[in-house]
Amino acid sequence: MLALHRQRLEALRDDLQRRGDRPSLNWPSADLNLVEALEVVTEYGRLAEAMYLMMAADHRVLNVERMVLRGALDVLSKGRVRTAHMEAMLEAASKRVAELGEERCLEDCIQALKADPIRAQIVAVLAAAVAVADNVISEEERALYERLVTGLGLTDAQADELLAGLLEPSAG
């Protein structure tokens, strides 16, 4: 990734992966509360779709990438987004990409996310963390990241600054 410091990015990836590796509290047969599921999709659906695009950029969606995303969603939602929610959002994203194509889905994500500068920065950092999840940043992942960041109107320096802030120990 252009100006993103790889060491910081790997530290964030490792932290999110550890968080995402914990066992889900949802049993596979458990019914999701419909209202809660709709709220989760409304709040995190585009973010999950952007992360799916990053995961699938190299034509592989790996478990380690899912773990990083699960950890990120856990942090962002303060534990509200369960594994079943995430998997449903990734499945929906997969279907949208199959129907509309990667370019259209990426543009839709960018349009939905760029109105909120904080969310745009978070998406850029998480996309980078997902890209490095398997320790290899492919050319396809790099190209998608650059299109995402450019579309969101962000610079690599802004994403790196946010990443540095996330990894600094909190005072208190």
C-alpha positions in Angstrom: 0.0 0.0 0.0 1.4 3.3 -1.0 2.3 5.3 2.1 0.7 3.0 4.7 3.4 1.7 7.1 3.3 -2.0 6.8 4.4 -2.6 10.4 1.4 -0.6 11.7 -0.9 -2.3 9.2 0.3 -5.8 10.2 -0.2 -4.9 13.9 -3.8 -3.8 13.2 -4.4 -7.0 11.1 -3.0 -9.2 13.9 -5.2 -7.5 16.5 -8.4 -7.7 14.4 -7.6 -11.3 13.5 -7.2 -12.3 17.2 -10.5 -10.6 17.9 -12.2 -12.2 15.0 -10.9 -15.7 15.8 -13.0 -16.1 18.9 -15.8 -18.6 18.6 -19.2 -17.2 17.6 -21.9 -17.2 20.2 -24.5 -17.9 17.5 -25.4 -21.5 16.8 -25.7 -22.1 13.0 -29.4 -23.0 13.4 -30.2 -19.9 15.6 -32.8 -17.6 14.1 -31.6 -14.0 13.8 -33.8 -11.3 15.2 -35.1 -9.7 12.0 -35.1 -6.1 13.3 -31.6 -6.4 14.6 -30.4 -8.0 11.4 -31.9 -5.2 9.3 -30.2 -2.6 11.6 -26.9 -4.3 11.2 -27.2 -4.5 7.4 -28.2 -0.9 7.2 -25.3 0.3 9.3 -22.6 -2.1 8.1 -23.7 -3.5 4.8 -21.7 -1.2 2.5 -18.6 -1.5 4.7 -18.9 -5.3 4.5 -19.5 -5.1 0.7 -16.3 -2.9 0.3 -14.4 -5.5 2.4 -15.8 -8.3 0.3 -14.5 -6.6 -2.9 -11.1 -6.3 -1.3 -11.2 -10.0 -0.2 -12.2 -11.1 -3.7 -9.9 -8.8 -5.6 -7.3 -11.6 -5.9 -10.1 -14.2 -6.7 -9.7 -15.9 -3.3 -11.7 -15.2 -0.1 -9.6 -16.7 2.7 -10.6 -17.5 6.3 -7.9 -15.2 7.6 -9.5 -12.3 5.7 -12.9 -13.2 7.2 -11.3 -13.2 10.7 -9.8 -9.8 10.2 -13.2 -8.5 9.0 -15.0 -10.2 11.9 -12.6 -8.6 14.4 -13.1 -5.2 12.7 -16.9 -5.5 12.8 -16.7 -6.6 16.4 -14.7 -3.5 17.3 -16.8 -1.1 15.3 -20.1 -2.4 16.5 -19.1 -3.0 20.1 -20.0 -6.7 19.7 -23.4 -6.2 18.0 -22.4 -7.7 14.7 -22.3 -11.5 15.0 -20.6 -13.9 12.7 -24.0 -14.9 11.2 -24.6 -11.2 10.3 -21.2 -10.9 8.7 -21.6 -14.0 6.7 -25.1 -12.9 5.5 -23.6 -9.5 4.4 -20.7 -11.2 2.6 -23.1 -13.5 0.8 -25.3 -10.6 -0.2 -22.2 -8.7 -1.5 -21.1 -11.8 -3.4 -24.5 -11.9 -5.1 -24.4 -8.2 -6.0 -20.9 -8.6 -7.5 -22.2 -11.5 -9.6 -25.2 -9.6 -10.8 -23.8 -6.1 -11.2 -20.1 -6.6 -11.6 -17.2 -5.4 -9.4 -16.9 -1.9 -10.9 -20.6 -1.1 -10.3 -20.5 -2.5 -6.8 -17.3 -0.5 -6.0 -18.8 2.7 -7.3 -22.0 2.1 -5.3 -19.9 1.5 -2.2 -17.9 4.6 -2.8 -20.9 6.8 -3.3 -22.6 5.5 -0.2 -19.5 5.8 2.0 -17.8 9.0 0.9 -20.5 11.2 2.4 -19.2 10.2 5.8 -15.5 11.2 6.1 -14.9 9.1 9.2 -16.5 6.0 7.8 -14.6 6.6 4.6 -11.3 6.7 6.5 -12.3 3.6 8.5 -13.1 1.7 5.2 -9.7 2.7 3.7 -7.8 1.4 6.7 -9.9 -1.8 7.0 -9.5 -2.5 3.3 -5.7 -2.3 3.8 -5.9 -4.6 6.8 -7.9 -7.1 4.8 -5.5 -6.9 1.9 -2.5 -7.7 4.2 -4.4 -10.4 6.1 -2.7 -13.3 4.2 0.7 -11.5 4.3 0.6 -10.9 0.6 -0.7 -7.8 -1.0 -1.5 -8.8 -4.6 -1.5 -6.4 -7.5 -5.3 -6.7 -7.8 -5.7 -5.8 -4.1 -3.3 -2.8 -4.5 -5.2 -1.6 -7.5 -8.6 -2.0 -5.8 -7.3 -0.2 -2.7 -6.0 2.7 -4.8 -9.4 3.0 -6.6 -11.3 2.9 -3.3 -9.1 5.5 -1.6 -9.2 7.8 -4.6 -12.9 7.4 -5.0 -13.4 8.2 -1.3 -11.3 11.4 -1.8 -8.7 10.2 0.7 -4.9 10.3 0.6 -2.7 7.5 1.8 -1.3 9.9 4.4 -4.8 10.4 5.9 -5.3 6.6 6.1 -1.9 6.1 7.6 -2.6 8.8 10.2 -5.8 7.1 11.2 -4.1 3.8 11.4 -1.4 5.2 13.6 -4.1 6.7 15.9 -5.8 3.3 16.2 -2.6 1.5 17.2 -1.4 4.0 19.8 -2.1 3.0 23.4 -5.0 4.9 24.9 -4.3 7.2 27.8 -6.0 6.4 31.0 
